[in-house]
Amino acid sequence: MTQMIHSKYGYEPPEWVQADARLDKWCKDKRRAKQHGAFSLENKTKPVYQALQGDGFNLEKKGN
């Protein structure tokens, strides 16, 4: 019988403890990304650089 390890979910084999740790990390990363808007469709539709729409940049007068 394998040695049981006490984890936050109870006594489990080492393989299960590793799997639980990977799942916990994945859920934490997904929750963090969701909080910062990584899965938001609004952010994907907005252009990042809006120089052609008149936001204050003058590309023609760059040599002055």
SEDO-752793 format. One line per field, with one value per atom (N, C-alpha, C, CB): residue number from 1; atom name; x, y, z. Coordinates in steps of 0.1 Angstrom, whole numbers, plus 5000, padded with zeros to 4 digits. Glycine has a CB too. Example, Ala and Ser with C-alpha at 12.3 -4.5 7.8 and 13.67 -1.06 7.14 Angstrom:
BEGIN
num = (1; 1; 1; 1; 2; 2; 2; 2)
atomo = (N; CA; C; CB; N; CA; C; CB)
X = (5132; 5123; 5132; 5113; 5128; 5137; 5129; 5141)
Y = (4943; 4955; 4967; 4955; 4978; 4989; 5000; 4994)
Z = (5078; 5078; 5078; 5090; 5071; 5071; 5079; 5057)
//
This chain:
BEGIN
num = (1; 1; 1; 1; 2; 2; 2; 2; 3; 3; 3; 3; 4; 4; 4; 4; 5; 5; 5; 5; 6; 6; 6; 6; 7; 7; 7; 7; 8; 8; 8; 8; 9; 9; 9; 9; 10; 10; 10; 10; 11; 11; 11; 11; 12; 12; 12; 12; 13; 13; 13; 13; 14; 14; 14; 14; 15; 15; 15; 15; 16; 16; 16; 16; 17; 17; 17; 17; 18; 18; 18; 18; 19; 19; 19; 19; 20; 20; 20; 20; 21; 21; 21; 21; 22; 22; 22; 22; 23; 23; 23; 23; 24; 24; 24; 24; 25; 25; 25; 25; 26; 26; 26; 26; 27; 27; 27; 27; 28; 28; 28; 28; 29; 29; 29; 29; 30; 30; 30; 30; 31; 31; 31; 31; 32; 32; 32; 32; 33; 33; 33; 33; 34; 34; 34; 34; 35; 35; 35; 35; 36; 36; 36; 36; 37; 37; 37; 37; 38; 38; 38; 38; 39; 39; 39; 39; 40; 40; 40; 40; 41; 41; 41; 41; 42; 42; 42; 42; 43; 43; 43; 43; 44; 44; 44; 44; 45; 45; 45; 45; 46; 46; 46; 46; 47; 47; 47; 47; 48; 48; 48; 48; 49; 49; 49; 49; 50; 50; 50; 50; 51; 51; 51; 51; 52; 52; 52; 52; 53; 53; 53; 53; 54; 54; 54; 54; 55; 55; 55; 55; 56; 56; 56; 56; 57; 57; 57; 57; 58; 58; 58; 58; 59; 59; 59; 59; 60; 60; 60; 60; 61; 61; 61; 61; 62; 62; 62; 62; 63; 63; 63; 63; 64; 64; 64; 64)
atomo = (N; CA; C; CB; N; CA; C; CB; N; CA; C; CB; N; CA; C; CB; N; CA; C; CB; N; CA; C; CB; N; CA; C; CB; N; CA; C; CB; N; CA; C; CB; N; CA; C; CB; N; CA; C; CB; N; CA; C; CB; N; CA; C; CB; N; CA; C; CB; N; CA; C; CB; N; CA; C; CB; N; CA; C; CB; N; CA; C; CB; N; CA; C; CB; N; CA; C; CB; N; CA; C; CB; N; CA; C; CB; N; CA; C; CB; N; CA; C; CB; N; CA; C; CB; N; CA; C; CB; N; CA; C; CB; N; CA; C; CB; N; CA; C; CB; N; CA; C; CB; N; CA; C; CB; N; CA; C; CB; N; CA; C; CB; N; CA; C; CB; N; CA; C; CB; N; CA; C; CB; N; CA; C; CB; N; CA; C; CB; N; CA; C; CB; N; CA; C; CB; N; CA; C; CB; N; CA; C; CB; N; CA; C; CB; N; CA; C; CB; N; CA; C; CB; N; CA; C; CB; N; CA; C; CB; N; CA; C; CB; N; CA; C; CB; N; CA; C; CB; N; CA; C; CB; N; CA; C; CB; N; CA; C; CB; N; CA; C; CB; N; CA; C; CB; N; CA; C; CB; N; CA; C; CB; N; CA; C; CB; N; CA; C; CB; N; CA; C; CB; N; CA; C; CB; N; CA; C; CB; N; CA; C; CB; N; CA; C; CB)
X = (5008; 5000; 5009; 4990; 5005; 5013; 5011; 5009; 5020; 5020; 5010; 5034; 5001; 4990; 4996; 4978; 4992; 4997; 4985; 5004; 4986; 4976; 4976; 4977; 4965; 4964; 4952; 4963; 4949; 4937; 4924; 4937; 4925; 4912; 4912; 4912; 4921; 4921; 4934; 4909; 4933; 4945; 4943; 4946; 4954; 4953; 4967; 4949; 4967; 4980; 4987; 4978; 5000; 5008; 5004; 5023; 4999; 4995; 4983; 4992; 4974; 4961; 4965; 4951; 4974; 4978; 4984; 4989; 4992; 4998; 4987; 5008; 4978; 4967; 4958; 4958; 4956; 4948; 4955; 4945; 4968; 4976; 4976; 4991; 4977; 4976; 4962; 4979; 4951; 4938; 4936; 4928; 4941; 4939; 4946; 4945; 4958; 4966; 4959; 4980; 4953; 4946; 4934; 4942; 4926; 4914; 4918; 4906; 4929; 4933; 4937; 4945; 4945; 4949; 4937; 4959; 4928; 4916; 4907; 4907; 4906; 4898; 4906; 4897; 4919; 4927; 4925; 4941; 4926; 4924; 4910; 4927; 4900; 4887; 4885; 4877; 4891; 4890; 4896; 4896; 4907; 4914; 4909; 4929; 4898; 4892; 4898; 4891; 4906; 4912; 4902; 4922; 4891; 4881; 4869; 4875; 4872; 4861; 4862; 4863; 4850; 4850; 4851; 4837; 4848; 4849; 4864; 4844; 4873; 4887; 4892; 4895; 4887; 4892; 4887; 4888; 4876; 4871; 4876; 4856; 4882; 4887; 4901; 4887; 4904; 4917; 4927; 4917; 4939; 4949; 4955; 4960; 4958; 4964; 4955; 4978; 4950; 4940; 4946; 4928; 4957; 4964; 4956; 4978; 4950; 4943; 4930; 4942; 4925; 4912; 4913; 4905; 4925; 4926; 4927; 4915; 4935; 4937; 4948; 4938; 4953; 4964; 4977; 4965; 4979; 4992; 4992; 4995; 5002; 5004; 5015; 5006; 5012; 5022; 5029; 5016; 5022; 5027; 5038; 5016; 5038; 5047; 5057; 5039; 5062; 5072; 5086; 5072; 5089; 5102; 5105; 5105; 5095; 5096; 5102; 5083)
Y = (4988; 5000; 5012; 5000; 5023; 5035; 5043; 5043; 5051; 5060; 5071; 5066; 5073; 5083; 5096; 5079; 5107; 5120; 5129; 5127; 5136; 5144; 5157; 5147; 5160; 5172; 5180; 5170; 5191; 5199; 5192; 5213; 5181; 5173; 5160; 5171; 5158; 5146; 5138; 5137; 5125; 5116; 5110; 5104; 5112; 5108; 5102; 5120; 5094; 5090; 5102; 5079; 5101; 5112; 5116; 5108; 5107; 5111; 5120; 5098; 5117; 5125; 5139; 5118; 5140; 5153; 5161; 5151; 5155; 5163; 5167; 5155; 5159; 5162; 5173; 5150; 5173; 5183; 5197; 5179; 5196; 5209; 5215; 5206; 5207; 5212; 5218; 5201; 5211; 5216; 5229; 5206; 5230; 5242; 5254; 5240; 5251; 5262; 5266; 5257; 5257; 5260; 5268; 5247; 5264; 5272; 5286; 5265; 5287; 5300; 5309; 5299; 5304; 5312; 5316; 5304; 5307; 5310; 5321; 5297; 5320; 5330; 5344; 5326; 5344; 5356; 5362; 5354; 5354; 5359; 5365; 5348; 5358; 5363; 5376; 5353; 5378; 5391; 5403; 5390; 5400; 5410; 5412; 5407; 5405; 5406; 5399; 5421; 5389; 5381; 5374; 5372; 5371; 5363; 5372; 5352; 5385; 5395; 5397; 5408; 5397; 5399; 5414; 5394; 5423; 5437; 5441; 5445; 5435; 5439; 5435; 5433; 5424; 5419; 5428; 5405; 5435; 5443; 5457; 5443; 5462; 5476; 5476; 5481; 5485; 5486; 5492; 5495; 5487; 5491; 5504; 5480; 5506; 5519; 5526; 5516; 5538; 5545; 5558; 5548; 5558; 5570; 5576; 5568; 5567; 5571; 5578; 5560; 5576; 5581; 5595; 5572; 5601; 5615; 5615; 5623; 5607; 5607; 5616; 5593; 5625; 5634; 5631; 5633; 5621; 5618; 5624; 5602; 5630; 5636; 5628; 5651; 5619; 5611; 5618; 5598; 5628; 5635; 5645; 5643; 5651; 5661; 5655; 5672; 5643; 5637; 5643; 5622; 5649; 5655; 5668; 5656; 5675; 5688; 5688; 5695)
Z = (5000; 5000; 5000; 5012; 4993; 4992; 5005; 4980; 5007; 5019; 5017; 5022; 5026; 5025; 5030; 5033; 5023; 5027; 5032; 5015; 5042; 5047; 5040; 5063; 5032; 5024; 5030; 5009; 5023; 5028; 5024; 5021; 5016; 5013; 5021; 4998; 5030; 5038; 5035; 5035; 5038; 5035; 5021; 5045; 5013; 4999; 4995; 4989; 4984; 4978; 4972; 4968; 4970; 4965; 4951; 4965; 4943; 4929; 4930; 4921; 4939; 4940; 4945; 4949; 4955; 4960; 4949; 4972; 4940; 4929; 4920; 4922; 4917; 4908; 4914; 4905; 4927; 4933; 4933; 4948; 4935; 4934; 4920; 4938; 4910; 4896; 4893; 4886; 4898; 4895; 4903; 4900; 4915; 4923; 4917; 4937; 4911; 4905; 4892; 4901; 4884; 4872; 4875; 4864; 4885; 4889; 4894; 4900; 4901; 4906; 4894; 4916; 4885; 4873; 4864; 4865; 4863; 4855; 4861; 4852; 4875; 4882; 4881; 4897; 4882; 4881; 4867; 4885; 4857; 4843; 4841; 4833; 4847; 4845; 4852; 4851; 4863; 4871; 4863; 4884; 4855; 4848; 4834; 4848; 4830; 4817; 4806; 4814; 4808; 4798; 4789; 4804; 4794; 4786; 4782; 4794; 4782; 4778; 4763; 4785; 4756; 4742; 4739; 4736; 4748; 4746; 4743; 4758; 4751; 4749; 4735; 4760; 4729; 4717; 4705; 4715; 4707; 4696; 4695; 4696; 4706; 4706; 4700; 4720; 4691; 4686; 4696; 4673; 4696; 4706; 4703; 4708; 4690; 4686; 4677; 4678; 4681; 4674; 4668; 4683; 4663; 4657; 4645; 4654; 4637; 4625; 4629; 4616; 4641; 4644; 4651; 4653; 4651; 4656; 4671; 4652; 4677; 4692; 4697; 4697; 4689; 4693; 4687; 4708; 4680; 4673; 4659; 4673; 4656; 4642; 4636; 4642; 4627; 4621; 4609; 4616; 4603; 4592; 4596; 4585; 4608; 4613; 4622; 4620; 4619; 4628; 4627; 4625; 4615; 4613; 4620; 4599; 4625; 4631; 4644; 4632)
//
